[in-house]
Amino acid sequence: QVQLVESGGGLVQPGGSLRLSCAASGIRFRIYTMGWYRQAPGKQRELVARITSGGSTNYADSVKGRFTIARDNAKNTVYLQMNSLKPGDRAVYYCNAALPGSGGGNYWGQGTQVTVSS
């Protein structure tokens, strides 16, 4: 049974930092591309960052230079380090595990709220 559990969200002031964690179970974690997505109120869910099984990363333009995605295969965990947070970063952040190709798995966590406000 697949489970992705996010943690680390909360309320921070503009300019602050948070680190999100996503612990995966029930999948062969090492072969999955892991991603972080976010959905703000009234907006579509968007890709924030992803990291492949080989460690390649990419980021949304809006977060490039501020956010860093990393994975620890020994712990079956992917992280999102968020620095210099802005009010526009406020959203529910979701962890995703995907196995590209036909028949590949695609799984989502329940999300963790990030609020950037004074």
N, C-alpha and C positions, 0 to 999 in steps of 0.2 A: 504494500500500500504506500502510495507516494504522499509525502507531506513536505511542504515548504513553510517554514515558520519564520516570519520577519520579527525583528525587534530593534529597538534603538530610537524609535521615533519619539517626538515630544515637542515641546514649545521652546523656541530659542529666539533671541533677539536678532535683528538684522546685523550681519557681520559675524555671527556666531558659527559654530560648527556642530555637526552631529555625525555619528557613525552608525549606519544601519547594518544589521547582520541578517542573513538568511541561512538558516540551518536546514539542510535537505536530508531526507531519508527515503528509502524505498526505491532509489534510482542508483545507477552506476554513475555517480556524480562526475567522475573525471572525464567522461566522454561527452558531457552536456555543455552546450553553450548556456551560460548564465547571464541573465539580464535584470536590470532594474527599470521599471516603468513607473510613471506617475500619472495621476488623474486629479486635476483640480476641479472644483465645483463648476459645472456648466461647460466643461471642456472634454475633449476626447483624451483617452489614454494615450500617452506618448512614451516612446523609448527615451530613457535617460542615458543609459550606459549598458554595454554588454562586454562580455569577455568569453572568448572561445576556449575550447579544451586545450588549445596550444598556448593560451595566454595572450592572444591578440585582443586589443581593446578598441572600442570606438565610443564616441560620446555625442550627445546632442550638442549643437552649436551653443545653445544657451547655457550649458554647464561646463563646457570645455575650459580647462584651466582652473576650475574651482572644485570639481568632483573627481574622485578617483575610485575606480572599481578594481577589486582584487579578489582572488580566490585562494582558499587553503584547502587543497584536495584531501589532505590528511584529516581535516575536520569536517569535510563535506559542507563547507560554509563559504558563502560569497559575501563580500562587504561593499558598502558604498560610503566612502569618506566624503563628507560634504562640508566644504569650507566656504567662507565668505557668503553665507546664506543671505538671500534676498527675499522680500515679501512674495515675489513671483514664484519662489520655490515651494510655496505652500501647496500641499497636495497629499493624497494618500499614495504612498509608495508601495509598489508590488514587486515581489520577486518572481522571476520566471525561469524555468528550466526547459530548454528545447533541444531536441535532437533532429537536426536538419535531415531532410530526405523523406521519401514516402514511407508512411508508417512510423515516423519518428514521434517520440513522445513530446508533449507540450503541457506543462503544468504551471499552476499559479498558486502563490500564497494568498493569504487573506488580506494582506496590506497592513501598513503601519502609518499612522498620521504624523505628518511633519507640519508644524505651524511656525511660521516666521513672523513675529509681530512684537511690537513694543507694548 
